[in-house]
Amino acid sequence: MKEITLPYHLIIPSIISICILAVIFINGRKLFNKNENKLFWISLTVFLSIYLFIVAGGTYADISSQLALRKFDLNGNGMFNGAEITPELKVALKKASSDTGRNFSFITGLIFSGVIASFVFIIGKKMNQ
């Protein structure tokens, strides 16, 4: 079977989130000490952390399904034929091909983490009044 392919639509948002979180944590004292912007940076950190968790989970699921399929390719030609076709292979193929959740996790992650970060921001604003 071919090498494991990295899902770029999941890897790129993960790398961007990690880089932004790294910048926030490096400059944390400057960003979180200012009272007027502190709540914004907290909400942004919550957003990026949840988003990274969701997209990394989708990436992990994609790579693990590729690895599960790889173990059924006995002769290493990248095709399933003959003795390689088993009921277990059919189950693994169904899991790998019918899981759209991991492929759309970069979109659903934006929505879910945006809602959670908005709640954090709104609750923080209400508590500071």
N, C-alpha and C positions, 0 to 999 in steps of 0.2 A: 504494500500500500504506500501511497505517497507520504511525504513528510507531513507532520502536523502543521496545518496552516493557522496562522494567527488571524482572528477576526478583527480587521483594521477598524471597522465601525464601532468596535468596543474598546480596542487598545488605545486609539487616539484620544477619546474622551477621558480614559483613565489616566493617561500621561498628562494631559492638560490639567486635570483635577489635582494630581499629585504635585505638579509644578506650582500651581496657584496656592495650594495648601502649604507647600514648603516656603514660599515667599511670605505668606501670612505668619507662619510660625517663626521665621527668621526675624521679621520686623514686628513681632507681636507686642513688644513693650511699647513701641511708638504708637501702634494702631489701637491697642486696647486701653491705653491710659487716657485718651481723649474722650471725655464724656459724651460729646455730641455725635461721634461716629462709632462709639463702642458697640452699640446695639446692632448697627449695620454689619460690622466685622464679625460679631458673634453669629448673626444670621447667615452670613456668607460662609462661615466656617461650618456651620451645621448643614447648609445646603450642599457644599462640596463633599463633606464627609459622607453624608447619606447617599449622594449620587455616586461617589466612588465605590461605596459598598455594594450598591445595586449593580453597577456596570461590571465591577470585578466579579461578582457572583455569576453574571451572564457569561463572562469570559471563561471562568472556571468550568461552568457547565458545558460550554462549547468544546473546550479542549478535552475535557474528560470523556465526552461522547465520541470524539475522534479517536481517543486512545482505546475506548471500548471496542470500536469497530476495527481498529488496527490489529487487535489480537486474533480476529477471525480470519485474517488474510494469511493463510499458512504458507503459501509459496511466494509471497511478497511481490506479486505482479500488479497490485492495485485493483484487482477485480475479484469478485466473489463468484466462484464456479465449482461445480462438482461437489466434492466432499465438504467444502467450506460452507455450503448452504445448510444451515441447521436451524431448528426452531429458536435457539438462543440468538443467532445472527438476525433472524427476522424481528425479534423483539428489540435488539439493539438498533437495527435500521429504522424501525418505527419510532423509537425514542429520539434518534438523531434527526430524523426528517420532519417530525410533527411538532417539534418544540419551537414555536415562534416567539415564545416569551423571552428567551435569551437573546434573540435577534432584535427585538424591539425594546430591550431593556434600557438602551440609551435614551429613548423617547419617554417611556413610562417612568424612568428614573428622574428625568427633568421635571415631569409633572408632580410626582410624589414628593421629591425632595423640595420642590418649590412650594408646595402646600405646607409642608412641615416647617420650612424656614420662614414662611409668611406668618404662621401661627406663633413661632418663637418671636418674631419681630413685633407682632401686634400685642402679644402678652407682655413683652418687655416694655413697650410703649405705655401700656395701661398701668403697669406696676411703677413706672417712673413718674407718673403724673401726680 
